[in-house]
Amino acid sequence: MKVNKIVVLQLMMSMVLMLGTASCSKKSSSSHASRATGWDVDSQNGTAARNAGKKQQAGPGLVFVEGGTFTMGKVQDDVMHDWNNTPTQQHVQSFYMDETEVTNGMYLEYLEWLKKVFPPTEENYKNIYEGASPDTLVWRNRLGYNETMTNNYLRHPSYANYPVVGVNWIQAVEFSKWRTDRVNEAVLEKNGYLKKGAKTNDVNAENAFNTEGYLMSPSTSRGASEEIVLKKSPDGRRPKAGKDGVVPEQANVYAQRSSGIILPEYRLPTEAEWEYAAAADVGQREYNIYKGQKKYPWSGDYTRSNKRKNKGDQLANFKQGNGDYGGIAGWSDDGADITNEVKSYAPNDFGLYDMAGNVAEWVADVYRPIIDNEANDFNYYRGNQYAKNKIGKDGKIEIVTTSTIKYDTLSNGKVIARNLPGEIAQVPVDEQETYLRTNFSTSDNINYRDGDKQSSRYFDFGDSESGSKADQTMYNSPKHNVTTDSLGKMIRKYDNSSKRTTLIDDKVRVYKGGSWRDRAYWLDPAQRRYFPQDMATDYIGFRCAMSRVGSKAEKRKSPRN
């Protein structure tokens, strides 16, 4: 009997301990308690802890591309034996990419905004709108009548959902920056951090929204107007005054990165990202992705569909043969003679349209014949130029104003604005950021480990003192020059030197994918070509990408035991 009492007492004590442990566990896992300190995080300094686990939302027009490994540069057909397509194993981090190419309609929205905020009739802004406008003369041909496209392709509503062309690489980058600001401006308005309608009403050059400017100093953005730039409490509500009529400081905050609602920047995809997204090996588990990839963004070795519903139909818009851009009238091979409306063909396994054909697309990378996977095989990209915020003499960050807009005159004479009012002025990083670092040592990394000496037959392999300065240039390319005289007249100097040995320099960019002008050979995602970054054509367009923050996959996978 005594034994039974002892057993009962032991059981009761165990239950008490279990209840106490459960109570403590429940308390420590409270959404208001920090896992690091146990403190209540509902305070001004607990934003990051409060928003822990908040997932990134996809920006407008973007689809998710889960990252992984793939063989970059693996072409199925290499009839020209092009040595710049050496296969390398690469890993790409998860990211988002535009579902379609940027269309005329999307680009016109950009132009209309520029015209409204920076009127071309004003002297200070006269080059902004013109510098962003696509080159519609790319449609002209010495022996072809294409004036209809020259006059109508960009602006006629019939072409609104067709990919924009005539845009050079620099213009595509500037569009991406503008898109970042407009999207985040809409996000902040939707979440109550900007006044409703502020993004469209009374916007001018002095109060245009800029994402980085807002994050660095919300109180001075949008013309420093407290009626437009609003504050909220940590729980997402508008702050309310207490009984004493004073609004608590911790309940009176602007949006921050730690709020989890501001999106990363829109940008051009890297070459590795574009090729990985186009190949879309995710849908072909039967393929050994460590050895190769599909020939096209779809399954199979042919450009025609083998599905019963649309058997025999072309799966992309490309040139069929000499003098054949779209087939016979009434029975068209690909449904187009020039470009075609986006989403006219089936998407690949990532849900991306026109990753082969229609228009080729700019990517972010500076072109080099060799992909240096010995230096890096993760998120490969050549073209890093690191910068930092410019600090003025007063110790404050310098914001670009109407009087400090910087313009670049391109080699073809086109004038383009490289920053706009409201943006933070940038300068290259210096020794303060690079000293004793092992991961980078300079601001400009375009030529890092660039050992492709064979591209310049005049490069001196021996003593550097034995050759001229021109002989020491890695890429001895033409140097066209544009200057202005004392009257402001533009003087163009075309480089006719016979000593130039290559067209490659630090201002040529990679473009990927075939176009309506290209044969099927170029539809392979691994094919790569280059073009000067300040020139445009009627067959190169672009689409934007956005980095993924947080987990690799959209749906968390349960850990395996």
Stockholm file with secondary structure:
# STOCKHOLM 1.0

chainA/1-561         MKVNKIVVLQLMMSMVLMLGTASCSKKSSSSHASRATGWDVDSQNGTAARNAGKKQQAGPGLVFVEGGTFTMGKVQDDVMHDWNNTPTQQHVQSFYMDETEVTNGMYLEYLEWLKKVFPPTEENYKNIYEGASPDTLVWRNRLGYNETMTNNYLRHPSYANYPVVGVNWIQAVEFSKWRTDRVNEAVLEKNGYLKKGAKTNDVNAENAFNTEGYLMSPSTSRGASEEIVLKKSPDGRRPKAGKDGVVPEQANVYAQRSSGIILPEYRLPTEAEWEYAAAADVGQREYNIYKGQKKYPWSGDYTRSNKRKNKGDQLANFKQGNGDYGGIAGWSDDGADITNEVKSYAPNDFGLYDMAGNVAEWVADVYRPIIDNEANDFNYYRGNQYAKNKIGKDGKIEIVTTSTIKYDTLSNGKVIARNLPGEIAQVPVDEQETYLRTNFSTSDNINYRDGDKQSSRYFDFGDSESGSKADQTMYNSPKHNVTTDSLGKMIRKYDNSSKRTTLIDDKVRVYKGGSWRDRAYWLDPAQRRYFPQDMATDYIGFRCAMSRVGSKAEKRKSPRN
#=GR chainA/1-561 SS CHHHHHHHHHHHHHHHHHHHHHHHHHHHTCTTBCTTTCCBCCSGGGHHHHTTTCCCCCCTTEEEECCEEEEETCCSCCTTCCTTCCCEEEEECCEEEESSCCBHHHHHHHHHHHHHHSCTTSGGGHHHHHHHSCCGGGGCBTTBCCHHHHHHTTTSGGGTTSBCCSCCHHHHHHHHHHHHHHHHHHHHHHTTSBCTTTTTSSCCTTTCCCHHHHHHCGGGSGGGCTTTBCCBCTTSSCCCCCTTSCCCGGGCBCCCGGGSCSCCCCBCCCHHHHHHHHHCGGGCTTSCTTTCCCSSSSSSSSSBCCSSTTTTCBSSCCCCBTTBSSEETTEESSSCSSCCCTTSSCCCTTSCSCSSSSSEEEEEEECCSSCCTTTCCBSCCSCCBCEEECBCTTSSBCBCCGGGCCEEECTTSCEEESCCTTSBCEEECCHHHHTTCSSCCCSBCTTTTCCCGGGCTTCCCSCTTSSCTGGGCSSCCCCCEEEECTTCCEEEECCCCTTCCCSCSTTEEEEESCCTTSCGGGGSTTCEEEEETTCCCSSEECCCEEECCSCSSSSCCCCCC
#=GC SS_cons         CHHHHHHHHHHHHHHHHHHHHHHHHHHHTCTTBCTTTCCBCCSGGGHHHHTTTCCCCCCTTEEEECCEEEEETCCSCCTTCCTTCCCEEEEECCEEEESSCCBHHHHHHHHHHHHHHSCTTSGGGHHHHHHHSCCGGGGCBTTBCCHHHHHHTTTSGGGTTSBCCSCCHHHHHHHHHHHHHHHHHHHHHHTTSBCTTTTTSSCCTTTCCCHHHHHHCGGGSGGGCTTTBCCBCTTSSCCCCCTTSCCCGGGCBCCCGGGSCSCCCCBCCCHHHHHHHHHCGGGCTTSCTTTCCCSSSSSSSSSBCCSSTTTTCBSSCCCCBTTBSSEETTEESSSCSSCCCTTSSCCCTTSCSCSSSSSEEEEEEECCSSCCTTTCCBSCCSCCBCEEECBCTTSSBCBCCGGGCCEEECTTSCEEESCCTTSBCEEECCHHHHTTCSSCCCSBCTTTTCCCGGGCTTCCCSCTTSSCTGGGCSSCCCCCEEEECTTCCEEEECCCCTTCCCSCSTTEEEEESCCTTSCGGGGSTTCEEEEETTCCCSSEECCCEEECCSCSSSSCCCCCC
//
